[in-house]
C-alpha cells in the first residue's frame, strides 16, 4: 500500500480534547501533495497519528456554514421525487 502523505497547511481550531490527549480539530490539510481541503478529524498530540475524518471543499464548507446558520439553501433536488 502506498504511503499516505499529508501536510497540515493551516490549523483552524480545536473542537475538543479526549482523556488521552487526542484533539478533534479543523485544519486545512494537503493530502498526497494536492490542494488543501478543510479537514475535521482527531489527531494525537504530535500529529503523527490520526483518526477517521471528513474532508470538505471550500464550497461544501460554505454550504455547511449556511445549514448551521439556519439559512435557506436553493438546490436543484426535487424533494417530492425522493418521497
N, C-alpha and C positions, 0 to 999 in steps of 0.2 A: 504494500500500500504506500502511495506517495506521501511524503511528509507535508503536513499542513503548515503553511507559512501565514503568519499574521503579524500585524503591527497596529497597536493602539495609536492612532494618529491624533486623537483628541479625547481627553477624559471629560465627560459632560456632567457626571454626578453619580452619587451613591444613593440607592433607594433604601437599602437595609444591610445589616450585617448579622450573620448567624453566630452561634456559640463557638464554632471552630475558627472564626475569623474570616470566613468567606464573605465577600460582599456582592450584592446584586447591583450591577452598575449599568448605566447608559453611557456608551462610548461611540466614537467613530472609529471603525476598525477596517483596515485594508486586509482582505483575505487573499492569499496567493498573489500578492502584488497587484491586485485590482483596485479600482476606485473605491475609496472608503464608503461604508454604509453605516447607518445607525444600527447599533448592536446592543441588545439587552440580554444579559446573562450573569451567572455567578462566576466569580474569579477567586482563586486562592490569594493569600496576602501578597505574594510576589509576582502574581500574574503569569505564572508558568503553567498553571492548570486551570481548566475552565469547565463549567457545566454546560448542559444543553441550553441553547438560547434561540433568540429570534433576531433576524436581521431585516431591516426595513430601508427602502429607498427614501429619499427626501420627500417624494410625492406621497408615499404611504404614511410617513410621519405627519405630514400636513393633514391628511385625512383623519388619522388617529387623533390629532390635536383637536380637529373640528368636532369629532364624535365626543371626546371628553369634555369639550366646552358646551355640548348640547346644541350645536348648530345643525340646522337642516342642510343636508347634502343633496345636491342634484345628482342623479345617477340615471343610467340607461337600462336599469333592470326592471322588467315588468313583474312586479310582485304578485299580481293576480295569476300570472302564468306559473309561478312557483307553487302557489297554494292550490 
